[in-house]
């Protein structure tokens, strides 16, 4: 496992931003808003899952993984705080976060379960966020026209998601998690994640009054299915998770390393775990 650094992003999220903050594009704004709405509750679940899993390991293994786990928790806690601030603006704009409520109810079903189940869910979702993050780093048009502070927020988050993509996966295997359950949870999370992000994006567009505009549908199709589209370009990385010999480190992290190196003035290192 690699060393992770916790960073404090140097941006001001107190000032409001435009409803269509993502380059004036209703669909892209609604899509990224939907993702942000899931982060505070989702990242708390990831933190709890990793912390609980580490506590289930033998003492020697706990000590071996302590720094990596602390770094993961520190990064996710920072993401949770930043997106909570971002989401406060969305609430003031009249958007309703239905995804968070659904996720909270589902998480209650996992209380008292084998910690490997929560870890498998975390590893699966972290794979989704890592391939989405890598795609965003590869395709700057996704955030084109956004305010500098918001571009920095999303690209910083993307870089760190790629950076810590192996933590939950490695913990799952350290606890003896097998391939069968890893894939079972991955298939379930695929359906849940895609359904939730679609529902929340549509809900955001409906409340925004732009759901039935031709420009919205045109942008959505291009963003998801165009030549450089998200779904078209992430299917192979998604499918790679199904291999028995898969490991997250097999997927390239160069753009994450490069962004963090090239944008060091945008954050302060607050701790190396």
Residue pairs with C-beta under 8 A, 6 or more apart in sequence:
1 65
1 68
1 166
1 167
1 170
2 68
2 163
2 166
3 67
3 68
3 71
3 272
3 273
4 67
4 68
4 70
4 71
4 72
4 74
4 75
4 163
4 164
4 167
4 272
4 273
5 71
5 269
5 271
5 272
5 273
6 71
6 74
6 75
6 78
6 269
6 270
6 271
6 272
6 273
7 75
7 78
7 156
7 160
7 267
7 268
7 269
7 270
8 78
8 267
8 268
8 270
9 78
9 82
9 152
9 153
9 156
9 266
9 267
10 265
10 266
10 267
10 268
11 149
11 152
11 153
11 266
12 149
13 82
13 85
13 86
13 89
13 149
13 153
14 85
16 89
16 92
17 89
17 147
17 150
18 24
19 29
19 93
19 208
20 26
20 29
21 29
21 146
21 147
21 150
22 28
22 29
22 32
22 143
22 145
22 146
22 150
23 143
23 144
23 145
23 146
24 145
25 145
25 219
26 205
26 208
26 210
26 213
26 215
26 216
26 219
27 201
27 205
27 210
27 216
27 217
27 219
27 220
27 223
28 142
28 143
28 219
28 223
29 204
30 201
30 204
30 205
30 208
30 210
31 197
31 201
31 220
31 223
32 143
32 154
33 90
33 95
33 200
33 201
33 204
34 99
34 197
34 200
34 201
34 203
34 204
35 132
35 197
36 83
36 86
36 87
36 90
37 87
37 90
37 95
37 97
37 99
37 100
37 200
38 99
38 100
38 103
38 196
38 197
38 200
39 79
39 80
39 83
40 80
40 83
40 84
40 87
40 100
41 100
41 103
41 104
41 107
42 103
42 125
43 76
43 77
43 79
43 80
43 83
44 80
45 103
45 107
45 118
45 121
45 122
46 72
46 76
46 122
46 125
46 126
46 168
47 72
47 73
47 76
47 77
47 80
48 118
49 115
49 118
49 119
49 121
49 122
49 168
50 69
50 72
50 73
50 119
50 122
50 167
50 168
50 171
51 69
51 73
52 115
52 118
53 115
53 116
53 118
53 119
53 168
53 171
53 172
53 175
54 62
54 65
54 66
54 69
54 171
55 62
56 115
56 175
57 65
57 174
57 175
61 174
65 170
65 171
65 174
67 273
68 167
68 170
68 273
69 167
69 171
69 273
70 273
71 164
71 167
71 272
71 273
72 164
72 167
72 168
72 273
74 270
74 271
74 273
75 160
75 163
75 164
76 164
79 157
79 160
82 153
82 157
83 157
86 153
87 97
90 97
91 97
94 207
95 203
95 204
95 207
95 208
96 203
96 207
97 200
98 199
98 200
98 203
99 196
99 197
99 199
99 200
102 196
103 196
106 192
110 117
110 118
110 121
115 175
116 172
116 175
116 176
116 177
116 181
117 181
117 185
119 168
119 171
119 172
119 175
119 177
120 172
120 177
120 181
120 182
120 184
120 185
120 186
121 185
121 189
122 168
123 168
123 169
123 172
123 182
123 185
124 182
124 185
124 186
124 189
124 190
124 241
125 189
125 193
126 161
126 164
126 165
126 167
126 168
126 169
126 248
127 165
127 169
127 186
127 238
127 241
127 248
128 189
128 190
128 193
128 238
129 161
129 165
130 161
130 162
130 165
130 248
130 251
131 234
131 237
131 238
131 251
132 158
132 161
132 230
132 234
133 157
133 158
133 159
133 161
133 162
133 256
134 158
134 162
134 237
134 251
134 252
134 253
134 255
134 256
135 142
135 230
135 233
135 234
136 142
136 143
136 154
136 155
136 158
137 155
137 158
137 159
137 162
137 255
137 256
137 259
138 233
138 255
139 228
139 233
141 228
142 223
142 230
143 150
143 151
143 154
143 155
146 154
152 263
152 266
155 259
155 263
156 259
156 263
156 266
156 267
158 256
158 259
159 255
159 256
159 259
159 260
160 256
160 260
162 253
162 255
162 256
163 253
163 256
163 257
163 260
165 248
165 249
165 251
165 253
166 247
166 248
166 249
169 247
169 248
172 182
179 244
183 241
183 242
186 241
186 242
190 238
202 211
205 211
205 216
210 216
222 229
223 229
223 230
224 230
224 231
224 232
225 231
225 232
226 232
237 251
240 246
240 250
240 251
